[in-house]
Amino acid sequence: AKHFGGDAASWLVMQANYDLKTLPTLQDIERVVSVREQVAA
């Protein structure tokens, strides 16, 4: 923020917006994570 201007709160809002836009969708997660069947403990 020091070199590019703006206050810390503005940078945090921009980061939060980016994080929300780049969250994986349920389909993305299901493609990567396989469901394992339960076994008795």
N, CA, C and O atoms as a GROMACS GRO file, in nm:
protein
  164
    1ALA      N    1   0.083  -0.119   0.000
    1ALA     CA    2   0.000   0.000   0.000
    1ALA      C    3   0.087   0.125   0.000
    1ALA      O    4   0.049   0.227  -0.057
    2LYS      N    5   0.202   0.116   0.063
    2LYS     CA    6   0.290   0.232   0.074
    2LYS      C    7   0.336   0.280  -0.064
    2LYS      O    8   0.337   0.401  -0.090
    3HIS      N    9   0.372   0.190  -0.151
    3HIS     CA   10   0.425   0.226  -0.282
    3HIS      C   11   0.316   0.249  -0.386
    3HIS      O   12   0.340   0.321  -0.484
    4PHE      N   13   0.200   0.191  -0.369
    4PHE     CA   14   0.094   0.201  -0.469
    4PHE      C   15  -0.020   0.293  -0.427
    4PHE      O   16  -0.112   0.315  -0.505
    5GLY      N   17  -0.015   0.345  -0.308
    5GLY     CA   18  -0.120   0.434  -0.260
    5GLY      C   19  -0.237   0.357  -0.201
    5GLY      O   20  -0.243   0.234  -0.208
    6GLY      N   21  -0.329   0.431  -0.143
    6GLY     CA   22  -0.446   0.369  -0.081
    6GLY      C   23  -0.415   0.328   0.062
    6GLY      O   24  -0.300   0.316   0.102
    7ASP      N   25  -0.520   0.307   0.136
    7ASP     CA   26  -0.501   0.267   0.275
    7ASP      C   27  -0.514   0.116   0.288
    7ASP      O   28  -0.554   0.047   0.194
    8ALA      N   29  -0.481   0.066   0.404
    8ALA     CA   30  -0.482  -0.078   0.428
    8ALA      C   31  -0.621  -0.138   0.410
    8ALA      O   32  -0.635  -0.248   0.356
    9ALA      N   33  -0.724  -0.067   0.454
    9ALA     CA   34  -0.861  -0.119   0.442
    9ALA      C   35  -0.899  -0.140   0.296
    9ALA      O   36  -0.964  -0.239   0.263
   10SER      N   37  -0.860  -0.048   0.209
   10SER     CA   38  -0.891  -0.062   0.066
   10SER      C   39  -0.824  -0.186   0.008
   10SER      O   40  -0.885  -0.259  -0.070
   11TRP      N   41  -0.699  -0.209   0.046
   11TRP     CA   42  -0.628  -0.326  -0.004
   11TRP      C   43  -0.691  -0.455   0.049
   11TRP      O   44  -0.697  -0.554  -0.023
   12LEU      N   45  -0.737  -0.454   0.172
   12LEU     CA   46  -0.802  -0.573   0.227
   12LEU      C   47  -0.933  -0.602   0.157
   12LEU      O   48  -0.966  -0.718   0.134
   13VAL      N   49  -1.009  -0.498   0.122
   13VAL     CA   50  -1.134  -0.517   0.048
   13VAL      C   51  -1.105  -0.575  -0.089
   13VAL      O   52  -1.173  -0.667  -0.134
   14MET      N   53  -1.003  -0.522  -0.157
   14MET     CA   54  -0.967  -0.575  -0.289
   14MET      C   55  -0.924  -0.721  -0.279
   14MET      O   56  -0.961  -0.802  -0.364
   15GLN      N   57  -0.847  -0.754  -0.176
   15GLN     CA   58  -0.803  -0.893  -0.159
   15GLN      C   59  -0.922  -0.984  -0.131
   15GLN      O   60  -0.929  -1.094  -0.185
   16ALA      N   61  -1.014  -0.940  -0.048
   16ALA     CA   62  -1.133  -1.020  -0.016
   16ALA      C   63  -1.217  -1.044  -0.141
   16ALA      O   64  -1.265  -1.155  -0.162
   17ASN      N   65  -1.234  -0.940  -0.223
   17ASN     CA   66  -1.309  -0.956  -0.348
   17ASN      C   67  -1.241  -1.056  -0.440
   17ASN      O   68  -1.308  -1.141  -0.500
   18TYR      N   69  -1.110  -1.047  -0.452
   18TYR     CA   70  -1.036  -1.142  -0.535
   18TYR      C   71  -1.053  -1.284  -0.482
   18TYR      O   72  -1.078  -1.377  -0.559
   19ASP      N   73  -1.039  -1.300  -0.351
   19ASP     CA   74  -1.053  -1.432  -0.291
   19ASP      C   75  -1.190  -1.493  -0.319
   19ASP      O   76  -1.200  -1.611  -0.350
   20LEU      N   77  -1.295  -1.412  -0.309
   20LEU     CA   78  -1.430  -1.461  -0.335
   20LEU      C   79  -1.449  -1.498  -0.482
   20LEU      O   80  -1.518  -1.595  -0.513
   21LYS      N   81  -1.389  -1.421  -0.572
   21LYS     CA   82  -1.404  -1.449  -0.715
   21LYS      C   83  -1.327  -1.573  -0.758
   21LYS      O   84  -1.363  -1.637  -0.856
   22THR      N   85  -1.223  -1.608  -0.685
   22THR     CA   86  -1.139  -1.720  -0.726
   22THR      C   87  -1.165  -1.847  -0.644
   22THR      O   88  -1.090  -1.944  -0.656
   23LEU      N   89  -1.269  -1.847  -0.562
   23LEU     CA   90  -1.303  -1.968  -0.486
   23LEU      C   91  -1.340  -2.080  -0.582
   23LEU      O   92  -1.407  -2.056  -0.682
   24PRO      N   93  -1.298  -2.201  -0.553
   24PRO     CA   94  -1.338  -2.312  -0.638
   24PRO      C   95  -1.488  -2.340  -0.622
   24PRO      O   96  -1.544  -2.322  -0.514
   25THR      N   97  -1.549  -2.385  -0.730
   25THR     CA   98  -1.691  -2.423  -0.724
   25THR      C   99  -1.702  -2.565  -0.670
   25THR      O  100  -1.603  -2.637  -0.658
   26LEU      N  101  -1.823  -2.605  -0.639
   26LEU     CA  102  -1.847  -2.741  -0.592
   26LEU      C  103  -1.801  -2.841  -0.698
   26LEU      O  104  -1.744  -2.945  -0.665
   27GLN      N  105  -1.826  -2.810  -0.825
   27GLN     CA  106  -1.784  -2.900  -0.934
   27GLN      C  107  -1.631  -2.912  -0.939
   27GLN      O  108  -1.578  -3.020  -0.965
   28ASP      N  109  -1.561  -2.801  -0.916
   28ASP     CA  110  -1.414  -2.806  -0.913
   28ASP      C  111  -1.366  -2.898  -0.802
   28ASP      O  112  -1.276  -2.978  -0.822
   29ILE      N  113  -1.427  -2.886  -0.686
   29ILE     CA  114  -1.387  -2.966  -0.570
   29ILE      C  115  -1.418  -3.113  -0.595
   29ILE      O  116  -1.336  -3.200  -0.566
   30GLU      N  117  -1.537  -3.141  -0.648
   30GLU     CA  118  -1.576  -3.281  -0.672
   30GLU      C  119  -1.486  -3.346  -0.776
   30GLU      O  120  -1.464  -3.467  -0.772
   31ARG      N  121  -1.434  -3.268  -0.869
   31ARG     CA  122  -1.346  -3.321  -0.972
   31ARG      C  123  -1.212  -3.365  -0.910
   31ARG      O  124  -1.149  -3.459  -0.960
   32VAL      N  125  -1.169  -3.299  -0.805
   32VAL     CA  126  -1.039  -3.326  -0.745
   32VAL      C  127  -1.048  -3.422  -0.627
   32VAL      O  128  -0.960  -3.506  -0.608
   33VAL      N  129  -1.153  -3.410  -0.546
   33VAL     CA  130  -1.166  -3.488  -0.424
   33VAL      C  131  -1.255  -3.609  -0.450
   33VAL      O  132  -1.368  -3.595  -0.498
   34SER      N  133  -1.205  -3.726  -0.419
   34SER     CA  134  -1.287  -3.846  -0.436
   34SER      C  135  -1.350  -3.883  -0.302
   34SER      O  136  -1.287  -3.872  -0.197
   35VAL      N  137  -1.474  -3.926  -0.309
   35VAL     CA  138  -1.547  -3.965  -0.189
   35VAL      C  139  -1.509  -4.109  -0.155
   35VAL      O  140  -1.513  -4.197  -0.241
   36ARG      N  141  -1.473  -4.130  -0.031
   36ARG     CA  142  -1.435  -4.264   0.013
   36ARG      C  143  -1.550  -4.323   0.093
   36ARG      O  144  -1.621  -4.252   0.164
   37GLU      N  145  -1.569  -4.452   0.081
   37GLU     CA  146  -1.678  -4.513   0.155
   37GLU      C  147  -1.640  -4.528   0.301
   37GLU      O  148  -1.523  -4.547   0.335
   38GLN      N  149  -1.740  -4.520   0.387
   38GLN     CA  150  -1.717  -4.530   0.530
   38GLN      C  151  -1.689  -4.675   0.569
   38GLN      O  152  -1.745  -4.768   0.512
   39VAL      N  153  -1.603  -4.690   0.666
   39VAL     CA  154  -1.576  -4.822   0.722
   39VAL      C  155  -1.600  -4.815   0.872
   39VAL      O  156  -1.586  -4.709   0.933
   40ALA      N  157  -1.634  -4.926   0.931
   40ALA     CA  158  -1.657  -4.930   1.076
   40ALA      C  159  -1.526  -4.905   1.149
   40ALA      O  160  -1.420  -4.950   1.106
   41ALA      N  161  -1.536  -4.835   1.258
   41ALA     CA  162  -1.414  -4.803   1.336
   41ALA      C  163  -1.371  -4.917   1.424
   41ALA      O  164  -1.272  -4.905   1.495
   0.00000   0.00000   0.00000
